[in-house]
Each structure stands twice: as structure tokens, then as C-alpha cells.
Amino acid sequence: MPEPTQSEVIAFHELLLQSLSSKSSSTSAVTNDATNDAASSSDSKPSSNVINAVEANPALVWKANEVDGITPLMLCCEDLEHTKWFLEQGAPWNALDRTGLCAGNHSTLKSNQPLIDLHVSHATTSELLLSRTLRNGFSLPNVNTSLESDETPTMTL
């Protein structure tokens, strides 16, 4: 699968923002009766358009906008269910935008404690799994970082 172009990334981010805004507008209209509660819980994932786009090109989950470095996970910094879904799809929890902030930082700036807790839990689990993997004799690829500016990095497995 080829890496998505920047125009495809921007179009996907716009699609995701539409999914988030339609969810927030439908959530604000929901009353407390059981029928609406059931409807809102089943509508917790991203829209089918977002899901279909990711199924067609899974790299959209982690690809950032080249201008600001924003990833789909960062766009979801106010929505717990979208964030859970993107983490389940393998979105990088530790990717940094152009200002040096990760998705957890974006959630912190929005004072969204359930999302902050989710990011901390996911990051801790990821680091513990990596640590355990390395202790059990597996190794990460060696990356040559001493390159001239025009060279391509190389990895040795």
C-alpha cells in the first residue's frame, strides 16, 4: 500500500473533523431517555466514512499533516471513543506535532481528564511491553543516525 499523499492526508483530517463535529452536535441534542442513550453509545466510533478510509489505506491512522504535524489522534483530543478507536488501529501515541506536543498534551490542554488517563494508560502499557520484549532477548533494529544531510537512514535488523 503506497503512503498517502499530503492532499489525501488533509482530506482525511477534514473527514475526521466532520465525524467529530457531527458526533458532538448529535450528543448535545441527546436527552437522558434510554432510547437516546443506547443510540449514542452505538454511535461512539468514527463515522463509516472515516472507517472506510482507514480500511482502504491504514497509513492514514499515523500520517501527520506536514504543515503543522497534527495527527488524527491529536484531532481527537476531546473525544474519548474516537481516541480509543484510533489507538486500537495503531495510531502513534507519542508522535509530536511541530510545536513539540503529543496527543496526550493536546488532551491535557483541553483539560479532558478521561482522555488524559487513557493516554497515560496506553503509553505506560506500550512502554512496559517494549521493555519486556527487549528483556526477553528481542532487539530493535539498529538505525544509522550519523548521516550526512542528503543521505537516507539505513536500518539493520
Helices and strands as residue ranges (DSSP letters): H 6-28, H 34-42, H 48-56, G 58-61, H 72-75, H 80-88, H 103-109, H 113-135, E 142-143, E 155-156
